[in-house]
Amino acid sequence: MVNLVEAQKPLLHFLVRRAGLRQHTVDVDGAGTVITFWVPKDKVPRDKPTVRDVTPGAAAKTTSSNKLPPPAKKDRPAVVLVHGFAAEGIVTWQFQVGVLAKHYDVYVPDLLYFGGSTSPSADRSPGFQAECLATALRKLGVGPCAVVGFSYGGMVSFKMAEAHPDLVRSLVVSGSVVAMTDSISETTLERIGVKSSAELLLPESVRGLKALLSIATHRKLWFPDRLHRDYLEVMFTNRKERAELLEGLVVSNKDATVPVLPQKILLLWGENDNIFNIELAKTMKEQLGEKTMLQSISKAGHLVHLERPCVYNRRLKEFLASVTATENPKQ
């Protein structure tokens, strides 16, 4: 029987390709760590040995040349979209890619153990994810960029912004925290009514997936059970490694610190987020300081970018435009 979720991928990939992106895999360290991306087609460094083309129907290409990629047709600001825990990159950001690609060079990675990304390393920390992502972006020739992180991807984005301020020029985060401390984890799980993060974020049954969607959305959505089963089969692979990623998230309260970040930061929140609620976002704004602003979107939950994409995209574009205007004032 055809998997309905898998069957929709060619259409989604077609739409993303029409927006000007191509799928590629970056060899991060030469030791087995690879990250799959959707990247602007004119920014693909085709003669670099660290990158191979994974475009459907095209043979993988590698060369021994160390030449830099050819100059791009246009120098446009770069935006990196970092996904959360329940879906790979292009599924998470399907309503944002086309809109942003009209004005920006959009990069959509799959974090390790999502999509085609993997690593032999035993390190499961968000810091390791951030380092691998930063290395991959530099190998793709990405300079200072805006990073947009959702949920788990927001934690990775905070780590990358802290460690690589020369790479991350501005930051947008939705439904996330700087660090998942003991207290935040315990309070969140108790409020939601689950025993562990894995119980919520790694559902094994249709019932579990329905519970996750119910918590993550403001509107109550209905899908047939078959679609839930197909989604579980396609999107929840690498379960062992992902369970370890969740274990690697939590840090003790005494070890947690709020970094001093030089970037302009937008916290773009669903007003009805039941996982990381708006009060948590307000506290985080105060902790991060005066360069951080908080905007909430009504009638939206944790999946704010999917529930209200038009509003989310408008707020996101306004912030990105303001950052670009500040850094590149008209002469």
N, C-alpha and C positions, 0 to 999 in steps of 0.2 A: 504494500500500500504506500502511496506517495505521502511523504512528510510535507504537510502544508507549509510549515515554516521554511523548510529547506527549499521548497518550490518557489517561494517568493523572493529568494535571494537574487536570482538572475535579474528580476525586474528592478530591485533596489540597486544592484550594481550597475545596471544600464542607466538609471537616473543619475547616479553619482558620476559615471563616466561622461554623461552629457553635461554635467556641471564642470567638467574639465579635470577630473582627478583620475589617477591610475594607481593600481595596487602594486606595491613592491615590498620586498623583504630586505631588511638591513641586518647584516652580520655585525653584531655589536662588539664581540671580543675575539673572534676567531677560534673560540673554544666551545661553540655550540649554542651560545645565547643569540637568539634572533628575534627581531620585532617586525611584525607586519604593519604596513602603513597604507593609507590612501594619501597620495601626494599630488600636487599640481603637475600636470603632464609635462609642462615646459621646465620643471625644476628637477626632473629625474636625472641624476648623475649617471648616465648609462655606461660610461667608461670607467667607473670606479669599481674595484673588486669587492667592495663591501655591500654592493647592492645587486639584487637579481630581480628581474622582471617576472611577476607572477600573474601577468595579464592572461585571462582565459584564452587558450588557443595559441599562446605564444610560448616558445621554448625559453627556458631560463637562460639568461645570458650573464656570463662573468668573464672578466678579462684580467690580465696581470698588470694593466696600466694603473699608475698612481696619479694621473692627470686630474686636475680639478674639473668640475662639471662646466660645460659651456655656459656663457653668459645667458641669463634668462631674458625673455623678450621684454618683460617689464619688472621694475622693482616695486613690488607691492608689499604692504605690511603682512607679516606672517601671523597666523592664528592656529594654535594647536588645541584640539578638542580631546580631552581625556575622559574616557568613559567610567561608568560605575561598575558594580559587581554582578549585575544580573544579565548583562548583554555585552557583546563586543562593540567596538567603536562605532562602526557605521550604522548599526541598528540603534544605538543610543542617540546618535546625533543626526538621524535621517531627516529631521525637519529643519536643521540648522545649516547643513552643508551647502545646499544650493543657494540659499540666501546670502551666506557669507562669501561664497566663491565668486560672486559678482564683483567684489571689491577687495578681497584679500586672498593671499595664498594660504589655502586651508590644508592642514595636516591632521589626519585622523589615525592615531596609532591604536593597536591592540596591545594592552599591557600583557606582561608575561602570564602565560597559562590561559589566555583568552585568544580567540581566533587562531591564527597560526603562530603566535609568539610562544617561545619556550626557552628554558635555560636548564643546564645541568647543575647549576648552583643550588646549594641548600638554603641560601639566604631568602627568606620570605618577607622581609621587612619592606614597608613603603619607601624607605630610604634607598634600598637596592633597586626597586622599580624606578625611582626617580633618577638614579645614576645611569641605569641602562637607557632610559628614555632620553636623557640629556646627551649621552654619547651618540645615540642613534640620530638625533636631530642634528648634531654637529656634523656627523658623517654625511647627512643629506644636504649640508651647506646652509642650514637654517641659522640666521643670526638672531639678534634681539627680537623676541616675539611676545605676543599676548597668549597666555595660557588660560583655557577655560576648563575647569575640572568639576565633575559631578560626583557626589557621594565618595566612594572609595577613590575615584580619580582626583577628587579635591584634596584628599590627604596626600596623595602622591604629588600633586601640583604644589602644595605648600612646601613639601620637602625640596622639590626642585627649585622653587623660588628662593628658598633659604640658601641652598648650596651653590646655586648658579645665578646670581643676580645679573650677571652680564648677559645671560641667555634669556631670562624671563624678565621682560620689561614691565609687564602689567599682568594682573591676575583677576580672573572672575571665578568665583566658587559658588556652587549651589548644593544645598543639602549635605553639608560635610562639617568637619571639625579640623582644627590644626593638628590635633593628636587625639587618639582614642584612649583616654585615661581610664583607669579602673572605675572611677566614680561615674564618668560619663557613660561607660559601657553598662554598669550595673543599673543606673537610673533609667537608661533607655530601654534595656531589656525588660525591666520591671514594669515600666509604663506600657510597653507594647504587649506584655504578657507572654513572653517566650523565655526559655531557659538559656538559650545560647544564640550567638550570632549565626552559627551554622544552621540552626533550626529555622531561622528566618530567611537567610540569604542563600542557602543551599537546599531548597525543598526537594524532596524525593517523590512526592506524589502530587496528583492534581489538586488535592485538598490543600497541600502545603503551598503550592504556587498561587492558588486562589487567595489564600490568607496573606501572602506577600503582596499581591496586587491590591488587595483591599486596604492594607495598611499604607501602601505607597502612593495611593491615589486619593484625591478628594471626591471625585465622582465615582459612583459604583458602576463598574464595567462588567459586561457579560460577554463571555466567549464560550463556545462549545467545548466540552471536555476533551474532544479530540485535538483541538488546537492547543490546549494546555499540555497534553501529553507530547505533542510534537515539539512544542517549545522546550520542554524539559529535556528531550532527547538531543536537540540541536544546541541549545545555549548553555547547558550545565554539564559540560565535559570537564576533564581534568579535576575531578572532585577531590581527590586526595590533596593535590597541590593547592587548590583553592581553600580547602579547610585549613591548611597550614598558613595560607595568606591571612586568614581571619585571626588565627592564633598569633601571628606576628604583628598584628595591628595594635594590640592592647599594651600600653605602657603603664607603669605604676605612677601614682599621683606624685610621688616624691621625685621621680625622674623627669617629669613633664615640665617643659618650659615653653613660654610663648616667644617665638623669635621676633627680633626687631627686623622687619622687612622694609626695604627701601621702595618697593613697588607701590603704585596705586592699585588698590584692591576694591573690587565690587563684590559684595555678598548679595547674590540674586536669589531670593528665597520664595518658596511656596508658602503662602500665609498659613496654610493648613497642613504643613509638613508634620506628620505624626512620628517620624523617625528622629530627625534632628529639628526640634521645634523652633519657632521664631524667637522664643526667649533665649535659647542657646545662641542663636545668631546675633542677638543684641549684645549678649555678654562678650562674644567673640569680637564684635566690632569695637567695643571699648578696650579690649585687651590689645588689639592690633594697632590702635592709635589713629591719629588724625588723617592719615592717608587712605583710610578705609571708609567706604560708604555702604550702607545697607538699603536695599530696595526689596519690598515684598510684592508678590503678585497674588491678588485675591482669587478665591475659588480654585486653588491649586494646592496639591500636596507635594510629596517628595519628588515625584516625577513631573516637576513644574515645566520642564522644557518640552515634554510630550503632551501634557494636559492643556497647556495654553501657549503653544509655540509662537503664535503671532505676537502676543504681548512680550514673551520672553525674548524673541528675536529683536523686537524694537528696542527694548531696554539694553540688550547686549550691543546692538549696533551703535546706539547713542554713546555708550561708554567707550567702545573701541574708537569711535570717531573723535571723541574728546581727547583721548590719550594720544592719538595720532596727530591731532591738531596742535597739542601742547608740545610734542616732541619735534614737529616739523612745521613751525609757524611760517606763514606766507611772507616772502621777502617784500 
